[in-house]
Amino acid sequence: MPTDTEELVYRLRNARTLVALTGSGMSAASGIPTFRGDDGLWRNFRAEELATPEAFAHDPRTVWEWYDWRRTAIANAQPNAAHAVLAAWSRRPGFTLITQNVDGLHERAGTANVIRFHGSIWELRCAAECGAPPWEDHTAPMASLPPTCPSCEGIARPGVVWFGENIDPDVLERSSQAAAAADVFLSIGTSSLVFPAAGLLHHAKRNGAFTVEINPGATDVSRVVDLPIAAPAEDALSMLDARVKMG
């Protein structure tokens, strides 16, 4: 009788549509601090206290100092083995990656068909919404804080989705469609606490997907998925990739 892992390997080999949802645990092996846990603190602030429109309106410089610190840490990091596996899998037809991460490491690893659910830390936009289109800025550390809009010279903000803000409707629609069409849905390195991203796994399961959670610790969806794998992303994905290739 096949084990659950053997069934997953079989499904990975034969899936017409494979969807991966990734969270901050995906980048932990690259040295990127996670939002939650002991490494989620910066100057006694929690991410939830800084990544909000209210925090930015009250003290944009402090918020930007935090983002500049994060951008510098990310610029000095490299994609890890988990990123490499998903980049390789993305070359197959029917693959979609939905990432809650804003670090851009998936793209640097060469992953195709990436949906940035929460935006990108490397994108900036005018906080005053003067009409200027968003722009890319990969300077780390930044020359001056807070950075300014090149059109109106007002304060710029990170091109990310903060707590309390809505997901771009087009991004949400594309993500929902991908989840609904998934033969296999992988939830990797995410706490499954932040909605609507956390709802994508349930949406996939309702539509018949074989659902898998890869996370070192249990979460709210561990008892919901078809197969929970209690391991870091880089270990689990490397193991699965080797097993898939063996066939």
KOLPA-358943 format. One record per residue: x, y, z of N, C-alpha, C in turn; residue in one letter. Coordinates in steps of 0.02 Angstrom, whole numbers, plus 32768, in hexadecimal, padded with zeros to 4 digits. Example, Ala and Ser with C-alpha at 12.3 -4.5 7.8 and 13.67 -1.06 7.14 Angstrom:
% KOLPA-358943
82947EE4818682677F1F818682947F5B8186A;82827F90816282AC7FCB816582858002818AS;
END
This chain:
% KOLPA-358943
802B7FC48000800080008000802C803E8000M;8021806E7FD3804D80A87FCE804780D5800BP;807E80F4801F807C81258055806081668039T;804F81948068803681D58052806A81FA8028D;80AA81F4803C80DE8216801580E381F87FD0T;80DD81B67FCA80DF81977F8780A581AE7F5CE;806B81B77F7C803181D07F56803F82177F3DE;805D82407F69806C82847F54809E82857F1AL;80D1825B7F1E810282587EE880E082457EA7V;80B482137EAB808F81FE7E6F806682387E54Y;8044825C7E80801A82947E6B804482CD7E4ER;807F82D97E6C80AA830E7E5180C282FC7E0BL;80D082BD7DFF80E782A87DBD80B082B07D88R;807282A77D9D803B82A27D6D800C82DE7D6DN;8017830E7D997FE983477D9D7FEC83717D5DA;7FB283827D447FAE83B17D0C7FB783F87D24R;7F9F84067D617FA584497D7E7FC084427DC5T;7FF584657DD2801684657E13801B84AD7E2CL;800284B97E67800284FD7E84802684FB7EC7V;805585297ED1807885307F11806A85747F2EA;805785757F6D804E85B37F93808685B67FC6L;80AF85EB7FC480E885EF7FF180E2862A8021T;80FF861F805D8101865380908148865E80A8G;814F868180E08191869880F681C0865E8108S;81A48624811B81CE85EB812A81F685D380EEG;81DE85E480B3820185D28075824685F28072M;824C862F808C828B8654808882B4865180C8S;829E862B80F982C2862881398309860E8130A;831285DB8105835585BF80FB838285EF80D5A;8366862380B7838E8656809683A4868D80C7S;838D8686810683A086B78138837186F2813DG;833686ED811D83058723812082DA871B815EI;82D8874C818B82B0874581C88266873A81B7P;8247870D81DC81FF870181D381D7873781F7T;8198873E81E3816D87708202815F8760824AF;8159872082598145870B829D817C86E182BBR;817C86DB82FD81B186B7831F81E586E6833BG;821986CA8359824B86F3837C82708723834DD;82768710830C829A873C82DE826C876E82BCD;822E877282D381FF87A182B5820287E782D4G;822E87F083048234883183258269885D8305L;825C889E8303828D88CF82EB8285890D8317W;82BA891D833C82B78957836A827989558397R;8269891A83AF822F890F83DB81EC891983B8N;81EC891D837681AE89218350819F88DC8331F;816088CC832E814988938307813688AB82C1R;813B887D8291812A888F824C80E388AA8248A;80B6888C826F807088A2826E806888EA8285E;809A890482A98096894982C180B1897B828EE;80D88962825E80F8898E822D80D9898A81E8L;80C2894F81D580A789458192805D8957818EA;804E8995819F800989AD819D800789F48181T;7FCF8A0681627FC88A4C814B7FCC8A7D8185P;7FB28A6A81BF7FB28A9781F97FF98AA58212E;80238A71821480688A7A8229808D8AA881F9A;80818A9E81B880A38AC78185808C8B0F818AF;804C8B1A819480338B5F819A804F8B8181D8A;80588B5B820E80708B78824D80BB8B84824CH;80E18B558230812B8B5B823281498B3881F5D;81458B5881BA815F8B38817D81A98B2A8180P;81CF8B5281A382178B4581A582288B0481C8R;82088AF8820282158AB9822682008A7D81FCT;81C78A8381DC81B08A4C81B181E28A408179V;81FB8A75815B822B8A6E8125826F8A54813EW;82828A66817B82C08A4A819782BB89FF819EE;827F89E781B18274899F81B68277897F8171W;8256899D81408257898180FC829E898480DEY;82C389B880ED830789BD80D48333898680F2D;832A89788132834D89418154833C88FF8133W;82FC88F5812682E788B68105830288B180BFR;82FF88E78099831888E78054836288D78052R;838888F3808283D088E6808483DE889D8095T;83B8888280C583C1883B80D783B0880E809BA;837B881E8078836787F5803E839A87FA8006I;83B588377FFA83E688407FC5842488167FD1A;8435880A8011847087E38022846287998027N;84238785801E8410873E8022840E871E7FDDA;840C86DC7FDD840886B77F9F83CD86867FA2Q;83AD86777F6A837986437F69839586017F84P;836C85DC7FA88383859D7FC5836A85627F9BN;837685267FB5836584E97F90831B84E47F81A;82F184FD7FAD82A984FA7FA1829585267F66A;82B485617F6282A7858D7F2882BD856A7EE8H;82F685487EEA831085277EAE82E184F07E96A;82C584CA7EC4829684957EB0825984B17E8EV;823B84E47EAC81FF85017E8D820F85237E4BL;824A85407E45825E855D7E05826185287DD0A;827C84ED7DE1828084B67DB0823A849D7D9FA;820F84967DD281CB847E7DC581A384B07D9CW;81B584F07DA1818E85237D7C8198851E7D31S;81C884F87D1B81D384F07CD381A484BD7CB4R;817E849B7CDD814D846B7CC3810B848F7CB4R;80E484777C8480A384977C76807484917CB2P;804A84C37CBC801784BF7CF0802E84D17D35G;806984EF7D3C808285027D7E8073854B7D8CF;805C85597DC98052859D7DE1806E85A47E27T;809485D97E3280AD85E87E75808A86277E8EL;806A86217EC8804C865A7EEA807586677F28I;8097869F7F2C80C186AC7F6680A886E77F8FT;80A686DC7FD1809787127FFF80D6873B800EQ;811087217FFA814F874280078159877D7FD8N;817887B17FF2818587EC7FCA81CF87F37FB9V;81F787BE7FC9824087C47FC5825C87BC7F7ED;8236879E7F50824E87967F0C827E875C7F02G;828887317F3482B786FA7F2D829F86C57EFCL;825D86BC7EF68244868D7EC4825886A37E7EH;825086E37E71826286FD7E2F82AE86F87E23E;82D587067E56831E87017E4F833486B97E44R;830D86897E5D831C86427E528309862B7E0BA;82E386567DE882CE86447DA4828986267D9FG;8260862E7DD2821D86127DD181F186377D9FT;81CC86117D77819D862D7D478157862D7D62A;812C86567D4580E586597D5780DB86667DA1N;80F8869D7DB980F286B07E0080BB86E47E08V;808F86D87E37805D870A7E4A807387277E8EI;808187687E8F809787897ECC8058879E7EF3R;804487757F21800587807F44800687BF7F6EF;803F87CD7F8D804688077FB98074883D7F9DH;8082883A7F5C80AC886D7F3D80F6885D7F41G;811F88917F3A816888897F39818988C17F61S;81B988AF7F8A81DE88E07FB2820B890B7F86I;821688F47F48824089197F19821889497EEDW;81D7894A7EF681AE89797ED1819989B27EFFE;819A89EE7EE581848A297F09814A8A4A7EE5L;81238A6F7F0A80EE8A977EEB80E18AD57F14R;80C38B067EF580B78B467F1680838B3D7F4DC;80948B537F8A80658B4D7FC2802A8B7C7FBAA;80358BB37F967FFF8BE37F8B7FD48BD17F4FA;7FE68B9B7F2C7FC08B847EF27FB88BBC7EBEE;7FF18BD87EAB7FF08C107E7C7FE28BFA7E34C;7FE18BB97E297FD58BA07DE680128B827DC5G;804C8B8A7DE480898B6C7DCA80858B207DCEA;809A8AFC7D9B80998AB37D9D80CC8A997DCFP;80C28A5E7DED80F48A417E1A81368A387DF6P;816D8A3A7E1C81AF8A327DFE81D98A027E29W;820989E27E07823789B57E29827389DC7E44E;828A89CA7E8082C689E87E9E82E989B27EC7D;8323899C7EAF834789667ED1838289807EF9H;838389C17F0983B889DE7F3183B289C67F79T;83E989AB7F9483E889947FD9842E89977FF6A;843A89C0802A840A89EC804A83F98A28801EP;83C08A47802C83AA8A7F800483D18ABF8016M;83D88AEB7FE584018B287FEE83E28B588021A;83A08B5E8021837F8B8B8051833B8B6E8063S;83278B7C80A082E88B6280BA82BE8B9C80D7L;827D8B9C80CA825B8B6F809B82688B838053P;82658B538024826E8B647FDD82338B8D7FC4P;823D8BAD7F8B82088BD97F7181F18BC37F2CT;81B68BDA7F1B81998BCC7ED981BD8BF67EA4C;81D28BD87E6D81F58BFF7E3981C88C307E15P;81878C287E1B81588C557DF781458C927E21S;812F8C867E5F81168CBE7E8881448CCF7EC2C;81798CA67ECD81AA8CB07F02818C8CA77F48E;81508C8A7F4A81338C777F8B81528C367FA3G;813E8C207FDF815A8BE37FFC81428BA67FD4I;81708B797FC9815F8B397FA981538B047FE0A;812E8AD17FCE81218A9A7FFC81358A587FDAR;81428A248002815089E37FE4811489C97FBDP;812189A77F8680EB898B7F5D80D589477F76G;80C189457FB580AC89087FD6806589117FF2V;804588DA8002800388DD8021800D88DB806DV;7FF88910808E7FFE891480D67FC288F580F8W;7FCA88E581387F9288CD81617F5A8901815EF;7F1D88EA81517EE48917814D7ED6892F8106G;7F02891F80D67EF7893280907EDD88F78069E;7EB9890580337E9D88D0800A7ECF88B77FD6N;7ECA88787FC57EF1885B7F8F7ED788777F4DI;7F0588847F207EF1889B7EDD7EBF886A7EC0D;7E8588817EA87E5188547E907E6888257E59P;7E93883D7E2C7EAC88137DF67ED987DC7E12D;7F0387EC7E427F2E87BB7E627F0487867E86V;7ED1879D7EAA7EA5876E7ECE7E8087407E9EL;7E68875B7E667E4487337E357E7286FF7E15E;7EAE87137E017EDD86E57DE37EF186AD7E14R;7EFA86C07E537F0C868E7E857ED4865D7E92S;7E9786777E967E5D864C7EA27E51861C7E68S;7E5A86357E2B7E5186097DF17E8685D27DEFQ;7EC485E47E007EF985B27E017EEB857D7E36A;7ED685937E727EC885647EA87E8F85357E95A;7E5B85507E767E2185287E637E3384F47E2FA;7E6485017E067E7784D37DD07EAE84A37DE3A;7EC784A77E217F0184807E347EF084367E3CA;7F1B840B7E207F1883C47E307F3C83B77E72D;7F7483D97E7C7F9A83D67EBB7FA6841D7ED3V;7F9884297F137FA2846B7F307FD184647F6CF;800A84877F6A803B84847F9F803B84C67FC6L;803484C28007803A84FC8033807D84F58056S;80AB8523804980F0851B805E810885558089I;811B854680C6813A857980F1810D85B28104G;80CE85A6810A809F85DC811D807885C9815BT;806B85FB8184804785F081C37FFD85E181B8S;7FE485F0817C7F9D85E6816C7F6F860F8198S;7F88864A81AE7F61867581D97F4686B281B5L;7F6686C7817F7F548705815E7F2686F78122V;7EEB871281267EBB870C80EF7EBC874B80C5F;7EAD874680847E8F870C80627EBF86D78049P;7F0186E180517F3186AF80387F24866A8057A;7F15866980997F0A862A80BB7ECD860580A0A;7E9F862880827E63860880677E6D85E58026G;7EA685F180057EB285D27FC37EB785867FC8L;7ED5856D7FFD7EDA852480057E958505800CL;7E6A852480337E26850A803B7E00850C7FF8H;7E0C85417FD27DEC85487F917E0385107F62H;7E4485017F657E5F84CB7F3B7E4284877F51A;7E3E847C7F917E25843C7FAB7DDC84317F98K;7DB484677F9D7D6D84617F8A7D65844F7F41R;7D9684627F187D9284547ED17DB984157EBDN;7DCA83EB7EEE7DE583A97EDF7E3083A27EDFG;7E5583D57EF47E9E83D07EF47EB683A27F2CA;7EEE83817F207F12835E7F557F3C83937F79F;7F2F839E7FB97F4D83D67FDD7F8483BE800CT;7FB983E6800D7FF483D48034800C8412805BV;801E84088099803E843D80C08086842980CFE;80B5845680C080FC844C80D1810E84848101I;811984728141812784A581748144848181B1N;8178849D81D08195847A820A8165846F8243P;8138849F824F81088499828580C18494826CG;8095847A8297804F84738284802D84B78280A;7FFB84BC82547FD484F9824C7F8A84E6824CT;7F60851882417F18850C82407F0284DD8208D;7F2B84D781D37F1684AC819B7F368467819DV;7F60845A81D07F83841A81D17F5483DE81D2S;7F1A83E781F27EE983B081F57EB983B081BAR;7EBE83E481917E9083EB81587EAE83CD8119V;7EEF83D381117F1083BE80D37F11837380CDV;7F1A835C808F7F20831480837F6182F8809ED;7F968322809D7FD7830B80B57FFD834580D5L;800783438117803483748137807B83588139P;80AB8380812880F2836C812C8114839D815CI;812783838197814483AD81CB818F83B281C0A;81A483E0819581EA83E8818581F5842D8166A;82328447816B8241848681488239847E80FDP;822984B580DB821B84B3809482568497806CA;829384AC807D82CD8496805582D8844A805BE;82C9842E809582D183E5809E829B83BE807BD;825C83D38085822483AE8068822483B2801CA;822E83ED8000822C83F47FB8826783D17F96L;82A183D27FB582DA83AE7F9982CD83637F99S;82AF834A7FCE829E83037FD1826B82F17F9CM;823783197F968202830B7F65821E830F7F1DL;824883417F11826583487ECE828F830C7EBCD;82B682F27EEB82DF82B77EDF82B3827A7ED1A;827C82747EF7824F823B7EED822B823F7EAAR;8217827B7E9781F582847E57822482727E1EV;826382877E23829482797DEE82A4822F7DEAK;829E820B7E2182AF81C37E218280819B7DF4M;824481B57DEA821381917DC1822281967D78G;
END
